[in-house]
């Protein structure tokens, strides 16, 4: 009997079954943590490309905490909850934490991730409305990041919602650009304020002439549509200098700082933020 037929007859291997059980267990832990609001934000700096000691804004990355206090890596669950209501609730919690931090830190600019599926979610809108009511200045200091893949799920909804929220002063960033399949006509209609270039084009760019050419092309698109640019996953001085030379506006990555749940601007005693 062919090996393929044997495998089909016997079903999943023990390793496959164990992996599936592990994934289901993690998902259950994550959903329980979300129900009990056991989440935190981790903050990573985004710096000016030409003055790399100056922070332009921070990205607040949601972190889920398990019953032992351990942070569960987002990569282990984020795709699994994307289509569930727990994904919408996680976006609500991220926004709630972000707005609270903006209220506590008047000079702060903060980016919060958002699934396109959540942008019309009533609970998410209520969180936003409450935050704006408490501190109207938060709108002009809030950046909402939507991944390229997520934006293309419901582009018409995203376009209309962005226009409504941009009137309030909120900015929008298109995250992971180059990793998905954004139609250029939608890129024109979206009117994002910031374009974040996916790390696959950025890592090792100092010695990768192909990625230098591709990044220049992406930069030209961003400039045509009046968008600021952020290079993600900058991990070396050589890459940072190359990106600054190419004309990127902002840089983000472990070279400048890993995400930390302790607000970095508090640890240095001052907020070096641009407006």
N, C-alpha and C positions, 0 to 999 in steps of 0.2 A: 504494500500500500504506500503511495507517495507520502512524503513527510507532511505536505500541506494538508492532505486528507486526514492524517493521524491527528494533527494539531486541531483541525476543525472538530473531529470526533471527541477528543479529550477536553476541549474547551480551553479557557485561559490558563496560562501557566501559573504555578504558585506565586512567582514573582509578580506577574501582572495582577493577580488577585490581591496580593499584599499591598501593592501600590494603590490600587483602587480603594481598598479599605482605609489606607492612610489618608488619601485625599478626602474621602467622605468624613473621616474623623476630624481633619483640620477644618473642613467646611462647617461642621457642627460646632466646633469650638469657636470659630470666628462669628458665626451667627449668634451664639450665646453671648459672646463678648459685646457684640453690637447692641443686643437687647439690653445689656446692663451698662452700656455706654463706657466700656473699658477700652477707650482709644485715646491716643495722644497725637500731637503733631510733632514732627521732627523738622528742624529748620536748616536749610542749606542756602548759603549766600550765592547771589548772582552779582558778579562784579563788573565794573566798567572795563572794557577791553583796553583802553588807552591809559587808564589809571587803575591798575589792578589791585591797589590797596584800598580802593573805594567801593563800598557795597552799593549797588543800585537798588536791589530789593532782595527779599528772601522768598524761597519757595517753602510752603508748609506741606509736608508729606504726611499723610495719615498713617498711623501705626496702630495695629490691633494688639492688645495685651492678653495673653492666655492666663488661666487661673494661677499659674506659678509666678506670674509677673514677667514672663519671657515675651519679648516682642516677636510676633509671627511675621516672617518675611512676606511682603505683599505679593511677591511672585508665586507664592504657594496657594493663593486663593483668589486673587483679584479677577481673573478671567471667569472663575466659577460663579462668582456672585454678581457678575456684570448684568445678567438678565434677571436676577432675583430682586425682590423688594429690599432685601438686606443691602444690596448695592446702592439703592436709592437712600436708605437710611444712613449708610456710611458716608455718602456725600453730604447729607444733612449735618452729621456730626462734624465733618471736616470744616464745613462752612461756619458752623456754630463756634467751634474752637478758634477759627481764623478771625471771625468778627470780634470775638471777645479779646483776642490779643491786639487787634487793631485799636480797640477801645482803650486798652491799657497803655498803649505805646503810640502817642500822637504823631511821632515822626516816621512811623514804620510804613513801608509798602510791602504787601504780602500777596503772593500768588497761591491760590488754592485749586487743587485739581477737581474736575467735574466731568462726569459722564454726560454725554448728550442726552441720554435717556432721563436724566434727572432735571434737566433745565425746565421742563414743564410740570415737574412733580409738585403737587400742591404743598406738601410739607416742606420741601426745599424752599419754595417761594415764601412761605411764612417765616422760615428762619431768616431769610434775607431781609424781608420787610421789618421784622423785629429788630434786626441789627442796624438797619438804616435809621429806624426811628430812635434808637438809643444814641446813635452817633452818626449824624448825616455826613460828616467828613470822611467816614469809612469808605464810602463809595469810590471816591477819587483815589483811594489808596489800596483798593482791592483789585487784584488781577485774577481772572478765572481762566484756568488752563483746560483746554479740551484737546484730547489727542486727535491726530489726523484720522485714524480709523474710526473713532467714536463719532466725530463730526459728520462723516460720510454715511452713517447709519440713517440719520434723519436730517439731511442738509437744510431742507426748507424750514423746519422747526428751529434749527440752530440760527439760521439767518435772521428770522423774525425776532427771536428772543434776544439775540445779540443787539439788534438795533434798539429794542426797548430798553435794555439795561445800559447800553452805552450812553443813552440820553441822561441817565442818572450819574454818569461819570465813571462807571465801572469799565475797566479795560479787559480785553480778551487776548489770550495767547494760544496759538495753534502749536500744540506740543508734538514732538516726535516727527516733525515734517521730513518726508522722504522715506518713512517706514511703511506708509500706506499707499492709498491710491486716490488722492485728491484730484478731481477733475479741475483743470485750470479755470474753467468758467465759474466753478463754485468758489475757487480761491478769490476771484474778483468780487463775487457777490457776498462772501462772508464778511469782508472788511475787518479782519483781525488787526489788532494793534501791534502784536508781537508775533514773530515767527521763530520757533525754537527748532534748530536743525538737529536731526537725529544723530546719536553718537556714532553710528556706523560710518559716517562721513568725517568724523572729528578725530577719533582715536588714531594716533600716529600720523596726523596730517602733515607734520613737519617734513616727513620723508616720503609722503605718498602724493605724487604729482596728479594722479587721477582724481583723488578726493579734493585736491586743491582746485582743480578745474570745476568739479561738480559743486563745490561750495561757493565758488565765484558765481556760478550760474544761479544757484539758489539765492545768493545775496542780491543779484541783479533783479530777480523776481520780487523779492521783498522790498527793495528800494522803489521799484516801479509802482507797487501798491502801498507805498508809504508806511511800511511796517519796520519796527525795530527788529534786530536779529539777536538771537542768543545761540551760542554754540554749547551743546550739552556734552557731558562726559569729557571735559578737559582734564587730563591727568598728568601733564608734564609742562615744564617751563618752555620747552621748544615748541610744543603745540600751541601754547598760549601766545607766544610771540608771533608765530606764523598767522594765527587767527586775527590778531590785532593788525598785522601788516595787510592782511586781505581786506580789512575794513569792517569786521564784525563789531557790533555795538557792545554786546555783553557776553560774558563767559561764565560757565557754571561747571563744576566738577570737583572731584576729590582733591585736585591740586590746590584748590582754594578753600576747601573745607568739606568734611563729611556731614551728612545730616545729623543733627543732635537735638534731643528733646529739651535741652537747656537752652533757652533763647540766647544766642551768641552776643547780641547787642547789650545784654545786661551784664555779661561776664567782663566786658571791657569798660563798662561804666558809662558808655556814650553810644549813641546811634549815629553811625556815619552813613547816612542815607541821602540819596538824591531824590528830587521831586520832579 
